[in-house]
Amino acid sequence: MGPSDEELCARIAERDAEAFDLIVERHQARAYRLACSILGNEADARDVSQDAFIRLYEAAHSFDRRARFSTWFYRILVNLCIDHRRRNRWWRRFVPLTGPDDDPDAPAIDPPSTEPGPLEEALRNQSMERLNRALGGLSPHQRTAVLLQIQQGFTSKEIAAVLNCSENTARVHLHRAINQLKKVLKDK
């Protein structure tokens, strides 16, 4: 067990390159998966997650050690993803939503315990496409709330901190997102 993320962030504020490397190593795969889930594009997810680490390095001095590092960092990442989606709205209609499973070099979300057969793989891909389309229909805050809870295991309080809203508002985002996903996935 090494130093905590909070301790590493304090060292990064003092421009400790080794601490920065450790933080990147610890959070790179999760940051990429979250960005990919929000943006639906692997290349953009790589760029935005790298930008989040650059922002972390630049803003490490502003980290309040009373907060959890993960909440602070993922808030940076989510805000960059939302900004990226806003800047690139015009072409989203022409690029299908894809998941990290399309890139064999991308970190796996759920590594399979056995090799799937062709039928299982086709069904899984079809299910992932439906889920990605359903997630794409959610508002950015709803999508982010669901992904933070499912992928990162965040509580509604932590989601609220990342989205910069009240805990009740975070719960509303989750509730509406889940209801919308149920409706869309049930209708298909």
Contact map, one row per residue, 1 for C-alpha under 8 A:
11100000000000000000000000000000000000000000000000000000000000000000000000000000000000000000000000000000000000000000000000000000000000000000000000000000000000000000000000000000000000000000
11110000000000000000000000000000000000000000000000000000000000000000000000000000000000000000000000000000000000000000000000000000000000000000000000000000000000000000000000000000000000000000
11111011000000000000000000000000000000000000000000000000000000000000000000000000000000000000000000000000000000000000000000000000000000000000000000000000000000000000000000000000000000000000
01111111000000000000000000000000000000000000000000000000000000000000000000000000000000000000000000000000000000000000000000000000000000000000000000000000000000000000000000000000000000000000
00111111100000000000001000000000000000000000000000000000000000000000110000000000000000000000000000000000000000000000000000000000000000000000000000000000000000000000000000000000000000000000
00011111110000000000000000000000000000000000000000000000000000001001100000000000000000000000000000000000000000000000000000000000000000000000000000000000000000000000000000000000000000000000
00111111111000000000000000000000000000000000000000000000000000000000000000000000000000000000000000000000000000000000000000000000000000000000000000000000000000000000000000000000000000000000
00111111111100000011011000000000000000000000000000000000000000000000000000000000000000000000000000000000000000000000000000000000000000000000000000000000000000000000000000000000000000000000
00001111111110000011001000000000000000000000000000000000000100100000100000000000000000000000000000000000000000000000000000000000000000000000000000000000000000000000000000000000000000000000
00000111111111000000000000000000000000000000000000000000000110100000000000000000000000000000000000000000000000000000000000000000000000000000000000000000000000000000000000000000000000000000
00000011111111110010000000000000000000000000000000000000000000000000000000000000000000000000000000000000000000000000000000000000000000000000000000000000000000000000000000000000000000000000
00000001111111111011000000000000000000000000000000000000100110000000000000000000000000000000000000000000000000000000000000000000000000000000000000000000000000000000000000000000000000000000
00000000111111110000000000000000000000000000000000000000111110000000000000000000000000000000000000000000000000000000000000000000000000000000000000000000000000000000000000000000000000000000
00000000011111110000000000000000000000000000000000000000000010000000000000000000000000000000000000000000000000000000000000000000000000000000000000000000000000000000000000000000000000000000
00000000001111111000000000000000000000000000000000000000100000000000000000000000000000000000000000000000000000000000000000000000000000000000000000000000000000000000000000000000000000000000
00000000001111111111000000000000000000000000000000000000000000000000000000000000000000000000000000000000000000000000000000000000000000000000000000000000000000000000000000000000000000000000
00000000000100111111100000000000000000000000000000000000000000000000000000000000000000000000000000000000000000000000000000000000000000000000000000000000000000000000000000000000000000000000
00000000000000011111110000000000000000000000000000000000000000000000000000000000000000000000000000000000000000000000000000000000000000000000000000000000000000000000000000000000000000000000
00000001101100011111111000000000000000000000000000000000000000000000000000000000000000000000000000000000000000000000000000000000000000000000000000000000000000000000000000000000000000000000
00000001100100011111111100000000000000000000000000000000100000000000000000000000000000000000000000000000000000000000000000000000000000000000000000000000000000000000000000000000000000000000
00000000000000001111111110000000000000000000000000000000000000000000000000000000000000000000000000000000000000000000000000000000000000000000000000000000000000000000000000000000000000000000
00000001000000000111111111000000000000000000000000000000000000000000000000000000000000000000000000000000000000000000000000000000000000000000000000000000000000000000000000000000000000000000
00001001100000000011111111110000000000000000000000000000000000000000000000000000000000000000000000000000000000000000000000000000000000000000000000000000000000000000000000000000000000000000
00000000000000000001111111110000000000000000000000001000000000000000000000000000000000000000000000000000000000000000000000000000000000000000000000000000000000000000000000000000000000000000
00000000000000000000111111111000000000000000000000000000000000000000000000000000000000000000000000000000000000000000000000000000000000000000000000000000000000000000000000000000000000000000
00000000000000000000011111111000000000000000000000000000000000000000000000000000000000000000000000000000000000000000000000000000000000000000000000000000000000000000000000000000000000000000
00000000000000000000001111111110000000000000000000000000000000000000000000000000000000000000000000000000000000000000000000000000000000000000000000000000000000000000000000000000000000000000
00000000000000000000001111111111000000000000000010000000000000000000000000000000000000000000000000000000000000000000000000000000000000000000000000000000000000000000000000000000000000000000
00000000000000000000000011111111100000000000000000000000000000000000000000000000000000000000000000000000001000000000000000000000000000000000000000000000000000000000000000000000000000000000
00000000000000000000000000111111110000000000000000000000000000000000000000000000000000000000000000000000000000000000000000000000000000000000000000000001000000000000000000000000000000000000
00000000000000000000000000111111111000000000000010000000000000000000000001001000000000000000000000000000000000000000000000000000000000000000000000000000000000000000000000000000000000000000
00000000000000000000000000011111111100000000110010000000000000000000000000000000000000000000000000000000000000000000000000000000000000000000000000000000000000000000000000000000000000000000
00000000000000000000000000001111111110000000100000000000000000000000000000000000000000000000000000010000001010000000000000000000000000000000000000000000000000000000000000000000000000000000
00000000000000000000000000000111111111000000000000000000000000000000000000000000000000000000000000000000000000000000000000000000000000000000000000110010000000000000000000000000000000000000
00000000000000000000000000000011111111110000110110000000000000000000000000001100100000000000000000000000000000000000000000000000000000000000000000000000000000000000000000000000000000000000
00000000000000000000000000000001111111111101110000000000000000000000000000000000000000000000000000110000000000000000000000000000000000000000000000000000000000000000000000000000000000000000
00000000000000000000000000000000111111111000000000000000000000000000000000000000000000000000000000100000000000000000000000000000000100000000000000100000000000000000000000000000000000000000
00000000000000000000000000000000011111110000000000000000000000000000000000000000100000000000000000000000000000000000000000000000000000000001001100100000000000000000000000000000000000000000
00000000000000000000000000000000001111111101100000000000000000000000000000000000100010000000000000000000000000000000000000000000000000000000000000000000000000000000000000000000000000000000
00000000000000000000000000000000001111111100100000000000000000000000000000000000000000000000000111100000000000000000000000000000000100010000000000000000000000000000000000000000000000000000
00000000000000000000000000000000000110111111100000000000000000000000000000000000000000000000000011100000000000000000000000000000000000000000000000000000000000000000000000000000000000000000
00000000000000000000000000000000000100111111110000000000000000000000000000000000000000000000000001110010000000000000000000000000000000000000000000000000000000000000000000000000000000000000
00000000000000000000000000000000000000001111111000000000000000000000000000000000000000000000000000000000000000000000000000000000000000000000000000000000000000000000000000000000000000000000
00000000000000000000000000000000000100101111111100000000000000000000000000000000000000000000000000000000000000000000000000000000000000000000000000000000000000000000000000000000000000000000
00000000000000000000000000000001101100111111111110000000000000000000000000000000000000000000000000000000000000000000000000000000000000000000000000000000000000000000000000000000000000000000
00000000000000000000000000000001001100000111111111000000000000000000000000000000000000000000000000000000000000000000000000000000000000000000000000000000000000000000000000000000000000000000
00000000000000000000000000000000000000000011111111100000000000000000000000000000000000000000000000000000000000000000000000000000000000000000000000000000000000000000000000000000000000000000
00000000000000000000000000000000001000000001111111110000000000000000000000001001100100000000000000000000000000000000000000000000000000000000000000000000000000000000000000000000000000000000
00000000000000000000000000010011001000000000111111111000000000000000000000001000000000000000000000000000000000000000000000000000000000000000000000000000000000000000000000000000000000000000
00000000000000000000000000000000000000000000011111111100000000000000000000000000000000000000000000000000000000000000000000000000000000000000000000000000000000000000000000000000000000000000
00000000000000000000000000000000000000000000001111111110000000000000000000000001000000000000000000000000000000000000000000000000000000000000000000000000000000000000000000000000000000000000
00000000000000000000000000000000000000000000000111111111000000000000000010011001000000000000000000000000000000000000000000000000000000000000000000000000000000000000000000000000000000000000
00000000000000000000000100000000000000000000000011111111100000000000000000000000000000000000000000000000000000000000000000000000000000000000000000000000000000000000000000000000000000000000
00000000000000000000000000000000000000000000000001111111110000000000000000000000000000000000000000000000000000000000000000000000000000000000000000000000000000000000000000000000000000000000
00000000000000000000000000000000000000000000000000111111111000000000000000010000000000000000000000000000000000000000000000000000000000000000000000000000000000000000000000000000000000000000
00000000000000000000000000000000000000000000000000011111111100000000000010010000000000000000000000000000000000000000000000000000000000000000000000000000000000000000000000000000000000000000
00000000000110100001000000000000000000000000000000001111111100000000000000000000000000000000000000000000000000000000000000000000000000000000000000000000000000000000000000000000000000000000
00000000000010000000000000000000000000000000000000000111111110000000000000000000000000000000000000000000000000000000000000000000000000000000000000000000000000000000000000000000000000000000
00000000000010000000000000000000000000000000000000000011111111100000000000000000000000000000000000000000000000000000000000000000000000000000000000000000000000000000000000000000000000000000
00000000110110000000000000000000000000000000000000000001111111100000000000000000000000000000000000000000000000000000000000000000000000000000000000000000000000000000000000000000000000000000
00000000010111000000000000000000000000000000000000000000011111100000000000000000000000000000000000000000000000000000000000000000000000000000000000000000000000000000000000000000000000000000
00000000000000000000000000000000000000000000000000000000001111110000000000000000000000000000000000000000000000000000000000000000000000000000000000000000000000000000000000000000000000000000
00000000110000000000000000000000000000000000000000000000001111111010100100000000000000000000000000000000000000000000000000000000000000000000000000000000000000000000000000000000000000000000
00000000000000000000000000000000000000000000000000000000000001111110000000000000000000000000000000000000000000000000000000000000000000000000000000000000000000000000000000000000000000000000
00000100000000000000000000000000000000000000000000000000000000111111100000000000000000000000000000000000000000000000000000000000000000000000000000000000000000000000000000000000000000000000
00000000000000000000000000000000000000000000000000000000000000011111000000000000000000000000000000000000000000000000000000000000000000000000000000000000000000000000000000000000000000000000
00000000000000000000000000000000000000000000000000000000000000111111101100000000000000000000000000000000000000000000000000000000000000000000000000000000000000000000000000000000000000000000
00000100000000000000000000000000000000000000000000000000000000001111111100000000000000000000000000000000000000000000000000000000000000000000000000000000000000000000000000000000000000000000
00001100100000000000000000000000000000000000000000000000000000101011111110000000000000000000000000000000000000000000000000000000000000000000000000000000000000000000000000000000000000000000
00001000000000000000000000000000000000000000000000000000000000000001111111000000000000000000000000000000000000000000000000000000000000000000000000000000000000000000000000000000000000000000
00000000000000000000000000000000000000000000000000000000000000000011111111100000000000000000000000000000000000000000000000000000000000000000000000000000000001101100000000000000000000000000
00000000000000000000000000000000000000000000000000000000000000100011111111110000000000000000000000000000000000000000000000000000000000000000000000000000000000001100000000000000000000000000
00000000000000000000000000000000000000000000000000010001000000000000111111111000000000000000000000000000000000000000000000000000000000000000000000000000000000000000000000000000000000000000
00000000000000000000000000000010000000000000000000000000000000000000011111111100000000000000000000000000000000000000000000000000000000000000000000000000000000000100000000000000000000000000
00000000000000000000000000000000000000000000000000000000000000000000001111111110000000000000000000000000000000000000000000000000000000000000000000000000000000001110000000000000000000000000
00000000000000000000000000000000000000000000000000010011000000000000000111111111000000000000000000000000000000000000000000000000000000000000000000000000000000000100000000000000000000000000
00000000000000000000000000000010001000000000000110010000000000000000000011111111100000000000000000000000000000000000000000000000000000000000000000000000000000000000000000000000000000000000
00000000000000000000000000000000001000000000000000000000000000000000000001111111110000000000000000000000000000000000000000000000000000000000000100000000000000000110000000000000000000000000
00000000000000000000000000000000000000000000000000000000000000000000000000111111111000000000000000000000000000000000000000000000000000000000000000000000000000000000000000000000000000000000
00000000000000000000000000000000000000000000000100110000000000000000000000011111111100000000000000000000000000000000000000000000000000000000000000000000000000000000000000000000000000000000
00000000000000000000000000000000001001100000000100000000000000000000000000001111111110000000000000000000000000000000000000000000000000000000000000000000000000000000000000000000000000000000
00000000000000000000000000000000000000000000000000000000000000000000000000000111111111000000000000000000000000000000000000000000000000000001000000000000000000000000000000000000000000000000
00000000000000000000000000000000000000000000000000000000000000000000000000000011111111100000000000000000000000000000000000000000000000000000000000000000000000000000000000000000000000000000
00000000000000000000000000000000000000000000000100000000000000000000000000000001111111110000000000000000000000000000000000000000000000000000000000000000000000000000000000000000000000000000
00000000000000000000000000000000000000100000000000000000000000000000000000000000111111111000000000000000000000000000000000000000000000000000000000000000000000000000000000000000000000000000
00000000000000000000000000000000000000000000000000000000000000000000000000000000011111111000000000000000000000000000000000000000000000000000000000000000000000000000000000000000000000000000
00000000000000000000000000000000000000000000000000000000000000000000000000000000001111111000000000000000000000000000000000000000000000000000000000000000000000000000000000000000000000000000
00000000000000000000000000000000000000000000000000000000000000000000000000000000000111111111000000000000000000000000000000000000000000000000000000000000000000000000000000000000000000000000
00000000000000000000000000000000000000000000000000000000000000000000000000000000000011111111100000000000000000000000000000000000000000000000000000000000000000000000000000000000000000000000
00000000000000000000000000000000000000000000000000000000000000000000000000000000000000011111100000000000000000000000000000000000000000000000000000000000000000000000000000000000000000000000
00000000000000000000000000000000000000000000000000000000000000000000000000000000000000011111111000000000000000000000000000000000000000000000000000000000000000000000000000000000000000000000
00000000000000000000000000000000000000000000000000000000000000000000000000000000000000011111111100000000000000000000000000000000000000000000000000000000000000000000000000000000000000000000
00000000000000000000000000000000000000000000000000000000000000000000000000000000000000001111111100000000000000000000000000000000000000000000000000000000000000000000000000000000000000000000
00000000000000000000000000000000000000000000000000000000000000000000000000000000000000000011111100000000000000000000000000000000000000000000000000000000000000000000000000000000000000000000
00000000000000000000000000000000000000000000000000000000000000000000000000000000000000000011111110000000000000000000000000000000000000000000000000000000000000000000000000000000000000000000
00000000000000000000000000000000000000010000000000000000000000000000000000000000000000000001111111000000000000000000000000000000000000000000000000000000000000000000000000000000000000000000
00000000000000000000000000000000000000011000000000000000000000000000000000000000000000000000001111100000000000000000000000000000100110010000000000000000000000000000000000000000000000000000
00000000000000000000000000000000000000011100000000000000000000000000000000000000000000000000000111110100000000000000000000000000100100000000000000000000000000000000000000000000000000000000
00000000000000000000000000000000000110011100000000000000000000000000000000000000000000000000000011111100000000000000000000000001000100000000000000000000000000000000000000000000000000000000
00000000000000000000000000000000100100000100000000000000000000000000000000000000000000000000000001111110011110000000000000000000000000000000000000000000000000000000000000000000000000000000
00000000000000000000000000000000000000000000000000000000000000000000000000000000000000000000000000111111010100000000000000000000000000000000000000000000000000000000000000000000000000000000
00000000000000000000000000000000000000000000000000000000000000000000000000000000000000000000000001111111000000000000000000000000000000000000000000000000000000000000000000000000000000000000
00000000000000000000000000000000000000000100000000000000000000000000000000000000000000000000000000011111110000000000000000000000000000000000000000000000000000000000000000000000000000000000
00000000000000000000000000000000000000000000000000000000000000000000000000000000000000000000000000001111110000000000000000000000000000000000000000000000000000000000000000000000000000000000
00000000000000000000000000000000000000000000000000000000000000000000000000000000000000000000000000000011111000000000000000000000000000000000000000000000000000000000000000000000000000000000
00000000000000000000000000000000000000000000000000000000000000000000000000000000000000000000000000011011111100000000000000000000000000000000000000000000000000000000000000000000000000000000
00000000000000000000000000001000100000000000000000000000000000000000000000000000000000000000000000010000111110000000000000000000000000000000000000000000000000000000000000000000000000000000
00000000000000000000000000000000000000000000000000000000000000000000000000000000000000000000000000011000011111100000000000000000000000000000000000000000000000000000000000000000000000000000
00000000000000000000000000000000100000000000000000000000000000000000000000000000000000000000000000010000001111100000000000000000000000000000000000000000000000000000000000000000000000000000
00000000000000000000000000000000000000000000000000000000000000000000000000000000000000000000000000000000000111110000000000000000000000000000000000000000000000000000000000000000000000000000
00000000000000000000000000000000000000000000000000000000000000000000000000000000000000000000000000000000000111111000000000000000000000000000000000000000000000000000000000000000000000000000
00000000000000000000000000000000000000000000000000000000000000000000000000000000000000000000000000000000000001111111000000000000000000000000000000000000000000000000000000000000000000000000
00000000000000000000000000000000000000000000000000000000000000000000000000000000000000000000000000000000000000111110000000000000000000000000000000000000000000000000000000000000000000000000
00000000000000000000000000000000000000000000000000000000000000000000000000000000000000000000000000000000000000011111000000000000000000000000000000000000000000000000000000000000000000000000
00000000000000000000000000000000000000000000000000000000000000000000000000000000000000000000000000000000000000011111100000000000000000000000000000000000000000000000000000000000000000000000
00000000000000000000000000000000000000000000000000000000000000000000000000000000000000000000000000000000000000010111111110000000000000000000000000000000000000000000000000000000000000000000
00000000000000000000000000000000000000000000000000000000000000000000000000000000000000000000000000000000000000000011111110000000000000000000000000000000000000000000000000000000000000000000
00000000000000000000000000000000000000000000000000000000000000000000000000000000000000000000000000000000000000000001111111000000000000000000000000000000000000000000000000000000000000000000
00000000000000000000000000000000000000000000000000000000000000000000000000000000000000000000000000000000000000000001111111100000000000000000000000000000000000000000000000000000000000000000
00000000000000000000000000000000000000000000000000000000000000000000000000000000000000000000000000000000000000000001111111110000000000000000000000000000000000000000000000000000000000000000
00000000000000000000000000000000000000000000000000000000000000000000000000000000000000000000000000000000000000000001111111111000000000000000000000000000000000000000000000000000000000000000
00000000000000000000000000000000000000000000000000000000000000000000000000000000000000000000000000000000000000000000011111111100000000000000000000000000000000000000000000000000000000000000
00000000000000000000000000000000000000000000000000000000000000000000000000000000000000000000000000000000000000000000001111111110000000000000000000000000000000000000000000000000000000000000
00000000000000000000000000000000000000000000000000000000000000000000000000000000000000000000000000000000000000000000000111111111000000000000000000000000000000000000000000000000000000000000
00000000000000000000000000000000000000000000000000000000000000000000000000000000000000000000000000000000000000000000000011111111100000000000000000000000000000000000000000000000000000000000
00000000000000000000000000000000000000000000000000000000000000000000000000000000000000000000000000000000000000000000000001111111110000000000000000000000000000000000000000000000000000000000
00000000000000000000000000000000000000000000000000000000000000000000000000000000000000000000000000000000000000000000000000111111111000000000000000000000000000000000000000000000000000000000
00000000000000000000000000000000000000000000000000000000000000000000000000000000000000000000000000100000000000000000000000011111111100000000000000000000000000000000000000000000000000000000
00000000000000000000000000000000000000000000000000000000000000000000000000000000000000000000000011000000000000000000000000001111111110000000000000000000000000000000000000000000000000000000
00000000000000000000000000000000000000000000000000000000000000000000000000000000000000000000000000000000000000000000000000000111111111000000000000000000000000000000000000000000000000001000
00000000000000000000000000000000000000000000000000000000000000000000000000000000000000000000000000000000000000000000000000000011111111100000000000000000000000000000000000000000000000001000
00000000000000000000000000000000000010010000000000000000000000000000000000000000000000000000000011100000000000000000000000000001111111110000000000000000000000000000000000000000000000000000
00000000000000000000000000000000000000000000000000000000000000000000000000000000000000000000000010000000000000000000000000000000111111111000000000000000000000000000000000000000000000000000
00000000000000000000000000000000000000000000000000000000000000000000000000000000000000000000000000000000000000000000000000000000011111111100000000000000000000000000000000000000000010011000
00000000000000000000000000000000000000000000000000000000000000000000000000000000000000000000000000000000000000000000000000000000001111111100001000000000000000000000000000000000000010000000
00000000000000000000000000000000000000010000000000000000000000000000000000000000000000000000000010000000000000000000000000000000000111111110001000000000000000000000000000000000000000000000
00000000000000000000000000000000000000000000000000000000000000000000000000000000000000000000000000000000000000000000000000000000000011111110000000000000000000000000000000000000000000000000
00000000000000000000000000000000000000000000000000000000000000000000000000000000000000000000000000000000000000000000000000000000000001111111111000000000000000000000000000000000100100000000
00000000000000000000000000000000000000000000000000000000000000000000000000000000000000000000000000000000000000000000000000000000000000011111111000000000000000000000000000000000000000000000
00000000000000000000000000000000000001000000000000000000000000000000000000000000010000000000000000000000000000000000000000000000000000000111111100000000000000000000000000000000000000000000
00000000000000000000000000000000000000000000000000000000000000000000000000000000000000000000000000000000000000000000000000000000000000000111111110000000000000000010000000001000000000000000
00000000000000000000000000000000000000000000000000000000000000000000000000000000000000000000000000000000000000000000000000000000000000000111111111000000000000000000000000001101100000000000
00000000000000000000000000000000000001000000000000000000000000000000000000000000000000000000000000000000000000000000000000000000000000110111111111100000000000000000000000000000100000000000
00000000000000000000000000000000000001000000000000000000000000000000000000000100000000000000000000000000000000000000000000000000000000000001111111110000000000000000000000000000000000000000
00000000000000000000000000000000000000000000000000000000000000000000000000000000000000000000000000000000000000000000000000000000000000000000111111111000000000100010000001001100000000000000
00000000000000000000000000000000000000000000000000000000000000000000000000000000000000000000000000000000000000000000000000000000000000000000011111111100000000000000000000000100110000000000
00000000000000000000000000000000010011000000000000000000000000000000000000000000000000000000000000000000000000000000000000000000000000000000001111111111000000000000000000000000000000000000
00000000000000000000000000000000010000000000000000000000000000000000000000000000000000000000000000000000000000000000000000000000000000000000000111111111110000100000000000000000000000000000
00000000000000000000000000000000000000000000000000000000000000000000000000000000000000000000000000000000000000000000000000000000000000000000000011111111111100100000000000000000000000000000
00000000000000000000000000000000000000000000000000000000000000000000000000000000000000000000000000000000000000000000000000000000000000000000000001111111110000000000000000000000000000000000
00000000000000000000000000000000010000000000000000000000000000000000000000000000000000000000000000000000000000000000000000000000000000000000000000111111100000000000000000000000000000000000
00000000000000000000000000000100000000000000000000000000000000000000000000000000000000000000000000000000000000000000000000000000000000000000000000111111110000000000000000000000000000000000
00000000000000000000000000000000000000000000000000000000000000000000000000000000000000000000000000000000000000000000000000000000000000000000000000011111111000000000000000000000000000000000
00000000000000000000000000000000000000000000000000000000000000000000000000000000000000000000000000000000000000000000000000000000000000000000000000011101111111100000000000000000000000000000
00000000000000000000000000000000000000000000000000000000000000000000000000000000000000000000000000000000000000000000000000000000000000000000000000001000111111100000000000000000000000000000
00000000000000000000000000000000000000000000000000000000000000000000000000000000000000000000000000000000000000000000000000000000000000000000000000001000011111110000001001100000000000000000
00000000000000000000000000000000000000000000000000000000000000000000000000000000000000000000000000000000000000000000000000000000000000000000000000000000011111111000011001000000000000000000
00000000000000000000000000000000000000000000000000000000000000000000001000000000000000000000000000000000000000000000000000000000000000000000000000000000011111111100000000000000000000000000
00000000000000000000000000000000000000000000000000000000000000000000001000000000000000000000000000000000000000000000000000000000000000000000000010011000011111111110001001000000000000000000
00000000000000000000000000000000000000000000000000000000000000000000000000000000000000000000000000000000000000000000000000000000000000000000000000000000000111111111111011000000000000000000
00000000000000000000000000000000000000000000000000000000000000000000001100100000000000000000000000000000000000000000000000000000000000000000000000000000000011111111111000000000000000000000
00000000000000000000000000000000000000000000000000000000000000000000001101110100000000000000000000000000000000000000000000000000000000000000000000000000000001111111100000000000000000000000
00000000000000000000000000000000000000000000000000000000000000000000000000100100000000000000000000000000000000000000000000000000000000000000100010000000000000111111100001000000000000000000
00000000000000000000000000000000000000000000000000000000000000000000000000000000000000000000000000000000000000000000000000000000000000000000000000000000000000011111110000000000000000000000
00000000000000000000000000000000000000000000000000000000000000000000000000000000000000000000000000000000000000000000000000000000000000000000000000000000000000011111111011000000000000000000
00000000000000000000000000000000000000000000000000000000000000000000000000000000000000000000000000000000000000000000000000000000000000000000000000000000000010011001111111000000000000000000
00000000000000000000000000000000000000000000000000000000000000000000000000000000000000000000000000000000000000000000000000000000000000000000000000000000000110111000111111100000000000000000
00000000000000000000000000000000000000000000000000000000000000000000000000000000000000000000000000000000000000000000000000000000000000000000000000000000000000000000011111110000000000000000
00000000000000000000000000000000000000000000000000000000000000000000000000000000000000000000000000000000000000000000000000000000000000000000000000000000000000010000111111111000000000000000
00000000000000000000000000000000000000000000000000000000000000000000000000000000000000000000000000000000000000000000000000000000000000000000000010000000000110110010111111111100000000000000
00000000000000000000000000000000000000000000000000000000000000000000000000000000000000000000000000000000000000000000000000000000000000000000000000000000000100000000001111111110000000000000
00000000000000000000000000000000000000000000000000000000000000000000000000000000000000000000000000000000000000000000000000000000000000000000000000000000000000000000000111111111000000000000
00000000000000000000000000000000000000000000000000000000000000000000000000000000000000000000000000000000000000000000000000000000000000000000110010000000000000000000000011111111100000000000
00000000000000000000000000000000000000000000000000000000000000000000000000000000000000000000000000000000000000000000000000000000000000000000010011000000000000000000000001111111110000000000
00000000000000000000000000000000000000000000000000000000000000000000000000000000000000000000000000000000000000000000000000000000000000000000000000000000000000000000000000111111111000000000
00000000000000000000000000000000000000000000000000000000000000000000000000000000000000000000000000000000000000000000000000000000000000000000010000000000000000000000000000011111111100000000
00000000000000000000000000000000000000000000000000000000000000000000000000000000000000000000000000000000000000000000000000000000000000000100011001000000000000000000000000001111111110000000
00000000000000000000000000000000000000000000000000000000000000000000000000000000000000000000000000000000000000000000000000000000000000000000000001000000000000000000000000000111111111000000
00000000000000000000000000000000000000000000000000000000000000000000000000000000000000000000000000000000000000000000000000000000000000000000000000000000000000000000000000000011111111100000
00000000000000000000000000000000000000000000000000000000000000000000000000000000000000000000000000000000000000000000000000000000000000000100000000000000000000000000000000000001111111110000
00000000000000000000000000000000000000000000000000000000000000000000000000000000000000000000000000000000000000000000000000000000000001100000000000000000000000000000000000000000111111111000
00000000000000000000000000000000000000000000000000000000000000000000000000000000000000000000000000000000000000000000000000000000000000000000000000000000000000000000000000000000011111111100
00000000000000000000000000000000000000000000000000000000000000000000000000000000000000000000000000000000000000000000000000000000000000000000000000000000000000000000000000000000001111111110
00000000000000000000000000000000000000000000000000000000000000000000000000000000000000000000000000000000000000000000000000000000000001000000000000000000000000000000000000000000000111111111
00000000000000000000000000000000000000000000000000000000000000000000000000000000000000000000000000000000000000000000000000000000011001000000000000000000000000000000000000000000000011111111
00000000000000000000000000000000000000000000000000000000000000000000000000000000000000000000000000000000000000000000000000000000000000000000000000000000000000000000000000000000000001111111
00000000000000000000000000000000000000000000000000000000000000000000000000000000000000000000000000000000000000000000000000000000000000000000000000000000000000000000000000000000000000111111
00000000000000000000000000000000000000000000000000000000000000000000000000000000000000000000000000000000000000000000000000000000000000000000000000000000000000000000000000000000000000011111
